[in-house]
Amino acid sequence: MERRLKEAQSALIQTEKQAAIAELAGSAAHELNQPLTAVMGYAELLLKKLSADDPNRRFVQTLYEEAERMAAVVKKIGRITRYESKSYVGGTRIVDLDKSSR
């Protein structure tokens, strides 16, 4: 009986942890997406205004491409439904965005 109680408590803790992570991920994705959309919009406007031979065009293009890359990460964060981790530098464990957002 005691063993089953401990198993049930452990399962409950895991479920609560999963729910908290999903809520945090959704909130973070929403908050990050708004300023990121503005950055991408302004970069796109600059690209339209800059001529093809403008030396600053490649910097703005890089800015836009990196913002797109960040948007893909934010999208993964928003899809997190469970906690999966992976090894990182120095033995640290971090959230595995790919596994957690499937």
Summary of the structure (lengths in Angstrom):
residues: 102
radius of gyration: 20.3
end to end distance: 35.5
largest distance: 75.7
contacts: 243
relative contact order: 0.13
helix: 75%
strand: 6%
